[in-house]
């Protein structure tokens, strides 16, 4: 109240903007703040490849996944 708006004026009276109060840490573990998602751009791939590397090669990961994953059943 009584201060400038945090966003530029637009035709739509309801406008979204990134706020430091609505952030979380990047899901890859880099500790960078993220607003509006779970990962910084490209960091989802970084996290995915780190997970694959914990198992071994891509082929070993796929074998492990195929032998571990259980398809959910519809209730």
C-alpha positions as CSV (number, residue, x, y, z in Angstrom):
1,X,0.0,0.0,0.0
2,X,1.3,3.4,-1.0
3,X,4.3,1.9,-2.9
4,X,5.0,1.1,-6.5
5,X,3.8,-2.2,-7.8
6,X,6.5,-5.0,-8.2
7,X,5.4,-5.6,-11.8
8,X,5.0,-3.5,-14.9
9,X,1.4,-2.6,-15.8
10,X,-0.4,-4.9,-18.1
11,X,-3.8,-5.3,-19.6
12,X,-4.6,-8.1,-17.3
13,X,-5.3,-6.7,-13.8
14,X,-4.0,-10.0,-12.2
15,X,-0.3,-10.4,-12.9
16,X,2.1,-13.1,-11.5
17,X,5.7,-12.3,-10.7
18,X,8.6,-14.1,-9.1
19,X,8.9,-13.3,-5.4
20,X,11.8,-14.2,-3.0
21,X,9.1,-15.3,-0.6
22,X,7.9,-18.1,-3.0
23,X,11.2,-19.9,-3.6
24,X,12.6,-23.3,-2.8
25,X,16.1,-24.8,-3.3
26,X,16.8,-26.4,-6.7
27,X,16.0,-30.1,-6.7
28,X,19.5,-31.1,-8.0
29,X,21.1,-30.1,-4.7
30,X,23.0,-27.1,-5.9
31,X,21.4,-24.9,-3.2
32,X,20.3,-22.2,-5.7
33,X,16.8,-20.7,-5.1
34,X,14.1,-21.5,-7.7
35,X,10.8,-19.8,-8.2
36,X,8.0,-21.4,-10.1
37,X,9.4,-24.9,-10.5
38,X,11.6,-27.5,-9.0
39,X,14.8,-27.0,-10.9
40,X,16.9,-24.3,-12.5
41,X,17.0,-24.6,-16.3
42,X,19.0,-27.7,-17.2
43,X,19.4,-28.8,-13.6
44,X,16.8,-31.5,-14.0
45,X,19.1,-33.2,-16.4
46,X,22.0,-32.7,-14.0
47,X,20.0,-34.5,-11.2
48,X,18.9,-37.3,-13.6
49,X,22.4,-38.0,-14.8
50,X,23.7,-38.0,-11.2
51,X,21.1,-40.6,-10.3
52,X,22.0,-42.8,-13.2
53,X,25.7,-42.5,-12.3
54,X,24.8,-43.9,-8.8
55,X,23.7,-47.1,-10.5
56,X,26.4,-47.2,-13.2
57,X,26.0,-46.9,-16.9
58,X,22.7,-46.0,-18.7
59,X,22.3,-49.6,-19.6
60,X,22.8,-50.7,-16.0
61,X,20.3,-48.1,-14.8
62,X,17.7,-49.3,-17.3
63,X,18.2,-52.9,-16.2
64,X,17.9,-51.8,-12.6
65,X,14.8,-49.7,-13.2
66,X,13.1,-52.5,-15.2
67,X,13.8,-55.0,-12.4
68,X,12.8,-52.6,-9.6
69,X,9.8,-50.6,-10.8
70,X,6.3,-51.9,-10.0
71,X,3.5,-50.6,-12.2
72,X,0.8,-49.1,-10.0
73,X,-2.5,-50.9,-10.1
74,X,-5.8,-49.0,-10.6
75,X,-8.2,-49.3,-7.7
